[in-house]
């Protein structure tokens, strides 16, 4: 019912509003009557008994209809008192009695699926009857039916039999699943720069697969997460005549192929940052993605260029690129150039990356070039994610494991093997809070002075051991801190969210990076901070005390799972 009266009716303020006397109805039902019962607005002054009788007829008719939608089928409604008020005795609220769900079509031959659908029914016997719940339950059951196999499923009969005297409602539904559907060929519209083959490379459906809305949604998400498309909508032909191979229809809007961007920022690890970047998602008119950027930070400067190829038929995505970097961190100046190639694939919750890199690094300490290292390394990385939200996880875990190495004489200065593991565990506490546990461990074999810093370890900073400067924990060489062959970091953090967006945290970190296990000695840091949920994930502002240095340091970072 609309709240607003037609323009030819007097405003409510002209005669007031008929109030409700205290009654046994739930608050939400009384609120519904106040919002939707137009008859409670007095269109004439109740100056005589005839006016009260006219009002009572209108009120009884409308309020009875409204209460029936909430399961009250035998209310007693009167207007009494001076001033007049509406008195309601609601009577018993009807509850769900028998629920009879019948199926026709192909699903009638699948007992397991029918049982599964019946278990998904939301209105159990004995539950209070509400019209909105009844409508919602019917739609949910239909959605469950059509979400897998039966794209043309329909609700062909629904009936709610009311026994007002017994305060009971028996429900009956009949659904026709139609035939079982299977996916056919992919059709696409909206393509100009790219071709149909690119769309198919992101597909999570294959011709002949059983129809599934989850598969279509995953396909849509894959297209939207790609750099090629600004929007994507996917549908199928629901005509039962097409059930054997229903066409998958993809409507896309292509993203701009070229983009120039500028950025600026501040990091507690590397200081102020400015960046200019260029991208082209149709390099050589082959749908190759080209990214290049120059990033200038106070402690580090990087220039890179990468080319990413479209996904292959087996799900792998190949890329290759080049990088030049100059860094001055903890009195260690490194200048390196490198080229590399990566083959990556995400399957379910597991991401696998195989890479090969060739790099040359020059190391300077106290203003003098102390060494030059080169390496050709193969590396494999596995990442497992089991979290409820990839950007703002509250429960679950993330694990990354890496192994790689090189061979002396094969473009490397020494034989080496590097292993590394990092894990985060998110434990929910109560309705809002959580505990976050984090650990890192790394071990490299080989001569440290013959290895680039990429294959060694340092610790300290916002995402490592707070209370210490960025990469402050390592091996001292002259006035500099260089990488070691052993790494260990542990962290425990408790986060309390005061509201949806703002929270606070207390934490303890411990870690060290050394050249041998016998020299390993945990450096501890502890502190507190503020959390703010941004669209990209929680941003952390922390202040921590490092017991080894006996000083306080601020840190800020994007506090998301790696």
C-alpha positions in Angstrom: 0.0 0.0 0.0 1.4 3.5 -0.8 1.9 5.8 2.2 0.9 8.9 0.2 -2.8 9.9 -0.1 -4.2 11.1 -3.4 -4.1 14.9 -3.9 -7.9 15.3 -3.6 -7.8 13.9 0.0 -7.2 16.2 3.0 -3.8 15.9 4.6 -3.5 13.8 7.6 -2.8 16.8 9.8 -6.3 18.1 9.0 -8.0 15.6 11.2 -5.2 13.8 12.9 -4.5 10.0 13.0 -6.3 7.2 14.7 -3.8 5.9 17.3 -3.3 2.2 18.1 -3.9 1.0 21.6 -1.3 -1.2 23.2 -1.8 -4.8 22.0 -0.2 -8.2 21.7 1.1 -7.7 18.2 4.9 -7.7 17.7 6.5 -4.3 17.3 7.3 -4.9 13.6 3.7 -5.7 12.8 2.5 -2.6 14.6 5.1 -0.6 12.6 3.7 -2.1 9.4 0.2 -1.0 10.3 1.3 2.5 11.1 3.2 2.7 7.7 0.7 1.1 5.4 -2.9 1.4 6.9 -4.2 4.4 5.0 -7.5 4.0 6.8 -5.9 5.2 10.1 -5.6 8.7 8.6 -8.8 10.4 9.6 -10.6 11.9 6.6 -13.4 13.3 8.7 -13.9 14.4 12.2 -15.4 11.6 14.4 -18.2 13.8 15.7 -20.9 11.3 15.7 -21.6 7.5 15.8 -22.2 7.3 12.1 -18.7 8.7 11.3 -17.2 6.1 13.7 -19.1 3.3 12.0 -17.9 4.3 8.6 -14.3 4.5 9.8 -14.6 1.1 11.6 -15.8 -0.6 8.4 -12.8 0.9 6.5 -10.3 0.0 9.3 -11.6 -3.5 9.7 -11.4 -4.3 6.0 -7.9 -2.9 5.5 -6.3 -3.9 8.8 -7.7 -7.4 8.6 -6.1 -7.8 5.1 -2.8 -6.4 6.4 -2.8 -8.7 9.4 -3.5 -11.7 7.3 -0.2 -11.2 5.5 1.5 -11.6 8.9 -0.5 -14.8 9.8 -3.3 -13.2 11.9 -6.5 -14.5 10.4 -9.0 -14.0 13.3 -8.4 -10.5 14.7 -11.0 -8.5 16.6 -10.9 -4.8 15.8 -12.8 -2.1 17.5 -12.7 1.7 17.9 -13.3 2.9 21.4 -12.4 5.5 24.0 -12.4 9.2 24.1 -10.4 10.3 22.2 -11.1 7.3 19.9 -8.3 4.7 19.4 -8.0 1.5 17.6 -8.1 -1.7 19.8 -6.8 -4.9 18.2 -7.0 -8.4 19.7 -4.9 -10.3 17.1 -5.9 -13.8 18.0 -3.4 -16.7 17.5 -0.8 -16.4 14.8 -1.1 -19.1 12.2 1.8 -21.5 11.7 3.0 -23.7 8.8 1.3 -27.1 8.8 1.9 -29.6 6.0 4.3 -28.8 3.2 3.8 -30.7 0.0 6.3 -30.2 -2.8 5.9 -32.0 -6.1 8.2 -32.2 -9.1 7.6 -32.8 -12.8 10.0 -32.9 -15.7 13.5 -34.4 -15.9 14.1 -33.9 -12.2 11.3 -36.3 -11.3 13.8 -39.1 -12.3 16.5 -37.8 -9.9 15.6 -38.7 -6.3 18.8 -37.3 -4.8 18.3 -33.9 -6.4 14.6 -33.8 -5.3 15.6 -34.5 -1.8 18.3 -31.8 -2.0 15.6 -29.3 -3.2 13.2 -30.2 -0.4 16.0 -29.7 2.2 16.5 -26.2 0.8 12.9 -25.3 1.5 12.9 -22.4 4.1 9.5 -22.7 5.7 9.5 -25.6 8.2 6.4 -27.0 9.9 5.5 -25.0 13.0 7.1 -21.8 11.8 4.9 -18.6 11.9 3.3 -17.9 8.6 4.1 -14.6 6.8 3.2 -13.7 3.3 6.6 -12.2 2.6 8.3 -15.4 3.9 6.0 -17.5 1.7 6.9 -15.5 -1.4 10.6 -15.5 -0.6 10.6 -19.3 0.0 9.0 -20.0 -3.3 11.5 -17.8 -5.2 14.4 -19.4 -3.3 13.2 -22.9 -4.2 12.8 -22.0 -7.9 16.3 -20.4 -7.9 17.7 -23.6 -6.4 16.1 -25.7 -9.1 17.2 -23.5 -12.0 20.8 -22.9 -10.6 21.9 -26.3 -11.9 20.9 -28.3 -14.9 17.3 -27.0 -15.3 17.5 -23.5 -16.8 13.9 -23.6 -17.9 12.5 -24.7 -14.6 9.2 -23.1 -13.5 6.8 -22.9 -10.6 3.5 -24.0 -12.1 1.3 -24.1 -9.0 1.5 -22.8 -5.5 -1.3 -22.8 -2.9 -1.6 -21.7 0.7 -4.6 -23.3 2.4 -5.6 -21.3 5.5 -7.5 -23.0 8.4 -8.3 -19.9 10.4 -10.0 -21.7 13.2 -6.9 -24.0 13.7 -4.5 -21.1 13.1 -2.7 -23.3 10.5 -1.6 -22.9 6.9 -0.9 -25.9 4.6 1.4 -25.3 1.7 1.4 -27.0 -1.7 3.8 -26.4 -4.6 4.4 -28.0 -8.0 7.5 -27.3 -10.1 8.3 -28.4 -13.6 12.0 -28.7 -14.2 11.8 -29.1 -17.9 14.7 -30.9 -19.6 18.3 -31.0 -18.3 20.4 -28.3 -20.1 24.0 -28.5 -21.3 26.2 -25.7 -22.5 26.7 -25.2 -26.2 29.0 -22.8 -28.1 30.0 -19.3 -26.9 28.6 -16.4 -28.8 29.9 -12.8 -28.2 28.8 -9.3 -29.1 30.5 -6.0 -28.5 33.9 -7.0 -29.8 35.9 -4.6 -31.9 39.6 -4.6 -30.8 39.6 -8.2 -29.6 38.2 -11.5 -31.0 36.0 -14.3 -29.8 39.0 -16.5 -29.1 40.0 -14.1 -26.3 36.6 -14.4 -24.7 36.8 -18.2 -24.9 40.2 -18.2 -23.2 38.6 -16.8 -20.0 35.7 -19.2 -20.1 34.8 -21.4 -17.1 32.3 -23.3 -19.2 32.9 -25.9 -21.9 30.6 -27.2 -24.5 28.8 -30.3 -23.2 29.1 -29.3 -19.5 25.9 -29.4 -17.4 24.3 -26.0 -17.1 25.2 -24.1 -13.9 24.7 -20.5 -12.9 27.8 -20.7 -10.7 29.9 -21.5 -13.9 28.3 -18.5 -15.7 29.0 -16.1 -12.8 32.6 -17.4 -12.6 33.0 -16.7 -16.4 31.6 -13.2 -15.9 33.9 -12.5 -13.0 36.9 -13.7 -15.1 36.0 -11.4 -17.9 35.5 -8.4 -15.6 38.8 -9.1 -13.8 40.7 -9.1 -17.1 42.2 -5.8 -18.5 40.2 -6.2 -21.7 36.6 -5.6 -20.8 34.8 -2.8 -18.9 31.5 -4.7 -18.6 30.2 -8.2 -19.3 26.8 -9.9 -19.2 26.3 -13.6 -19.8 23.1 -15.4 -20.5 21.8 -18.6 -22.1 18.9 -19.5 -24.3 16.4 -21.0 -21.9 14.2 -22.5 -24.7 13.8 -26.2 -23.9 14.3 -26.9 -27.6 17.9 -25.8 -27.1 18.6 -27.9 -24.0 21.0 -30.3 -25.6 23.5 -27.5 -26.4 22.2 -24.1 -25.2 24.2 -21.2 -26.7 26.2 -19.1 -24.1 25.6 -15.5 -25.0 28.3 -13.0 -23.9 27.7 -9.2 -24.3 30.8 -7.2 -23.5 32.0 -3.6 -23.6 35.7 -3.4 -24.3 37.9 -1.3 -22.0 40.0 1.5 -23.4 43.1 -0.2 -25.0 45.6 2.4 -23.9 46.0 4.2 -20.6 48.4 6.7 -19.2 48.3 7.1 -15.4 50.1 9.0 -12.7 50.4 8.1 -9.0 51.9 9.4 -5.8 52.1 8.0 -2.3 53.9 7.6 1.0 55.3 4.4 2.6 56.8 4.0 6.0 59.2 1.5 4.4 60.5 3.4 1.4 59.3 7.0 1.8 57.6 9.3 -0.7 56.7 7.8 -4.1 55.8 9.2 -7.5 55.0 7.0 -10.5 54.1 7.3 -14.2 52.7 4.2 -16.0 51.6 3.3 -19.5 49.5 0.3 -20.5 48.3 -1.1 -23.8 46.0 -4.2 -23.8 46.3 -4.8 -27.6 50.0 -4.8 -28.3 50.7 -5.7 -32.0 46.9 -6.1 -32.3 47.3 -9.5 -30.7 45.6 -8.8 -27.3 49.0 -8.8 -25.6 49.0 -6.7 -22.4 51.9 -4.3 -22.2 52.7 -2.5 -18.9 55.6 -0.2 -18.3 56.3 2.3 -15.4 58.9 4.4 -13.8 58.5 4.5 -10.0 60.6 7.0 -7.9 60.8 6.4 -4.2 63.1 8.0 -1.6 65.0 4.7 -1.0 64.4 2.9 -4.3 63.9 3.7 -8.0 62.5 1.2 -10.5 61.8 1.1 -14.2 60.1 -2.0 -15.7 58.4 -3.2 -18.8 56.2 -6.4 -18.9 54.3 -8.2 -21.6 51.4 -10.5 -20.5 49.9 -12.9 -23.0 46.3 -13.9 -23.0 45.5 -17.1 -21.0 46.3 -20.4 -22.7 43.8 -23.2 -23.3 45.2 -25.0 -20.2 44.6 -22.0 -18.0 48.3 -20.9 -17.8 49.2 -17.3 -18.5 52.7 -16.5 -19.7 54.5 -13.2 -19.3 58.0 -11.8 -19.8 59.7 -8.5 -19.0 62.7 -6.5 -18.0 63.6 -4.4 -14.9 66.2 -1.9 -13.7 66.4 -0.9 -10.1 68.5 1.3 -7.9 68.1 1.0 -4.1 69.8 2.6 -1.1 68.4 0.8 2.0 70.3 0.4 5.3 73.5 1.9 3.8 73.5 -0.8 1.2 73.3 0.5 -2.4 72.3 -2.1 -5.0 72.0 -1.5 -8.7 70.5 -4.4 -10.7 69.1 -5.2 -14.1 67.2 -8.3 -15.0 65.0 -10.1 -17.5 62.6 -12.9 -16.8 59.6 -15.0 -17.8 56.7 -16.3 -15.8 54.1 -19.0 -16.3 51.2 -18.8 -13.9 47.9 -20.5 -13.3 45.0 -20.2 -10.8 43.0 -23.3 -10.3 40.4 -23.1 -7.5 42.2 -21.8 -4.4 45.7 -22.6 -5.6 47.9 -20.3 -7.6 51.1 -21.7 -9.2 53.9 -19.7 -10.7 57.0 -21.0 -12.5 59.6 -18.4 -13.4 63.1 -18.0 -14.8 65.1 -14.9 -14.3 68.5 -13.7 -15.3 69.9 -10.7 -13.3 73.1 -8.8 -12.6 73.6 -6.9 -9.4 76.3 -4.4 -8.3 76.7 -3.9 -4.5 78.1 -0.7 -2.9 79.0 -0.3 0.8 80.5 2.9 2.3 80.7 4.4 -1.2 82.8 1.6 -2.7 81.8 -1.1 -5.1 82.3 -4.3 -3.1 81.1 -7.0 -5.5 79.1 -7.8 -8.5 76.8 -10.9 -8.7 74.9 -12.6 -11.5 72.5 -15.4 -11.5 70.2 -17.5 -13.7 67.5 -18.9 -11.4 64.5 -21.1 -11.8 61.8 -20.7 -9.2 58.4 -22.2 -8.4 55.8 -20.7 -6.1 52.6 -22.2 -4.7 49.9 -20.1 -2.9 46.9 -21.6 -1.2 44.0 -19.3 -0.2 41.2 -20.5 2.1 39.6 -17.2 3.3 36.1 -15.9 3.4 37.1 -12.6 1.7 40.3 -12.2 -0.4 40.5 -8.4 0.4 39.4 -8.3 4.0 39.6 -11.9 5.4 38.1 -12.5 8.8 38.5 -16.3 8.9 40.7 -18.8 7.0 44.3 -19.0 6.1 46.8 -18.2 3.3 50.0 -20.2 2.7 52.8 -19.5 0.2 55.8 -21.8 -0.5 58.7 -21.2 -2.8 61.7 -23.2 -4.0 64.3 -22.1 -6.5 68.0 -22.0 -7.3 70.8 -21.8 -9.8 73.9 -23.7 -11.0 77.4 -22.3 -11.0 78.8 -21.9 -14.5 75.3 -21.8 -15.9 75.2 -17.9 -15.8 75.4 -18.0 -12.0 78.4 -17.2 -9.8 77.6 -20.0 -7.3 75.4 -23.1 -6.8 72.5 -22.2 -4.6 69.0 -23.4 -3.4 66.5 -21.0 -1.9 63.4 -22.2 0.1 60.8 -19.9 1.6 57.5 -20.2 3.3 55.0 -17.7 4.6 51.6 -18.3 6.3 48.8 -16.2 7.8 45.9 -17.5 9.9 42.8 -15.5 10.5 40.8 -16.5 13.6 37.4 -14.8 14.2 36.6 -13.8 17.8 33.0 -13.0 18.7 30.9 -11.0 16.2 33.6 -8.5 15.1 37.1 -9.2 16.5 39.8 -11.4 15.2 43.3 -12.8 15.9 45.8 -12.7 13.1 48.8 -15.0 13.3 51.7 -14.7 10.8 54.9 -16.6 10.2 57.8 -16.6 7.7 60.8 -18.9 7.3 63.5 -18.9 4.7 66.8 -20.8 4.1 69.3 -20.3 1.3 72.3 -22.5 0.6 75.4 -21.2 -1.3 77.9 -18.4 -0.8 76.1 -15.3 0.4 78.6 -12.9 -1.1 78.1 -14.4 -4.5 74.3 -14.1 -4.5 72.1 -11.1 -5.5 70.0 -9.7 -2.6 66.8 -11.2 -4.1 67.9 -14.6 -3.0 68.9 -13.6 0.6 66.8 -12.3 3.5 66.4 -9.2 5.6 63.6 -8.4 8.0 62.0 -5.3 9.7 59.3 -2.8 8.7 55.6 -2.5 8.3 54.9 -6.0 7.0 57.7 -7.8 8.9 58.9 -7.0 12.4 57.4 -3.7 13.5 59.4 -1.5 15.7 62.4 -1.6 13.4 63.3 0.2 10.2 62.6 -1.3 6.8 65.1 -4.3 6.3 67.0 -3.3 9.4 67.4 -6.8 10.6 70.2 -8.7 8.7 73.9 -9.2 8.5 76.2 -6.2 9.2 78.9 -5.6 6.7 80.7 -2.3 7.3 78.1 0.3 7.9 75.5 -1.6 5.9 72.9 -4.3 6.6 73.0 -7.0 3.9 70.9 -10.1 3.4 71.5 -13.3 5.2 70.8 -17.0 4.4 68.4 -17.6 7.3 65.1 -15.9 8.0 62.5 -16.4 10.7 59.5 -14.1 11.6 56.5 -14.6 13.9 53.6 -12.3 14.6 50.4 -12.3 16.7 47.8 -9.5 16.4 44.4 -8.9 18.0 42.1 -6.6 16.1 38.9 -5.1 17.6 36.5 -3.4 15.2 34.6 -0.5 16.9 32.5 -0.1 13.8 32.3 -1.4 10.3 35.1 0.9 9.2 37.2 1.6 12.2 39.1 -0.7 14.5 42.2 -0.9 16.7 44.9 -3.5 17.2 47.6 -4.7 19.5 50.4 -6.9 18.3 53.8 -8.6 19.1 56.3 -9.3 16.4 59.6 -11.2 16.5 62.2 -12.1 13.9 65.7 -12.0 12.6 67.7 -12.6 9.4 71.3 -14.0 9.8 73.9 -15.8 7.8 73.8 -18.9 9.8 71.3 -20.6 12.2 73.7 -20.4 15.2 73.7 -16.6 14.9 69.9 -16.4 14.8 68.4 -14.3 17.7 64.8 -13.0 17.8 64.4 -9.2 17.8 61.1 -8.3 19.4 58.7 -5.5 18.6 55.3 -4.7 20.2 52.8 -1.9 19.8 49.3 -0.8 18.9 47.5 0.8 15.9 44.4 1.9 14.1 42.6 0.0 11.3 40.5 1.6 8.6 38.6 -0.4 6.0 39.3 1.1 2.6 37.8 -0.2 -0.7 41.2 -2.0 -1.3 41.3 -3.6 2.1 42.2 -2.5 5.7 44.8 0.2 6.1 47.0 -0.1 9.2 48.5 2.8 11.1 50.8 1.4 13.8 53.4 2.5 16.3 55.7 -0.1 17.7 58.6 -0.4 20.2 61.7 -2.3 19.1 63.4 -3.8 22.1 66.7 -4.3 20.4 66.9 -0.6 19.4 64.9 0.6 22.4 63.0 3.1 20.3 59.4 3.7 18.9 58.7 3.8 15.2 55.5 4.5 13.2 54.4 2.1 10.4 51.5 2.2 7.9 50.6 -0.4 5.3 47.7 -2.1 3.5 46.9 -4.9 5.9 45.7 -7.6 3.6 46.6 -11.3 3.1 49.5 -11.7 0.6 
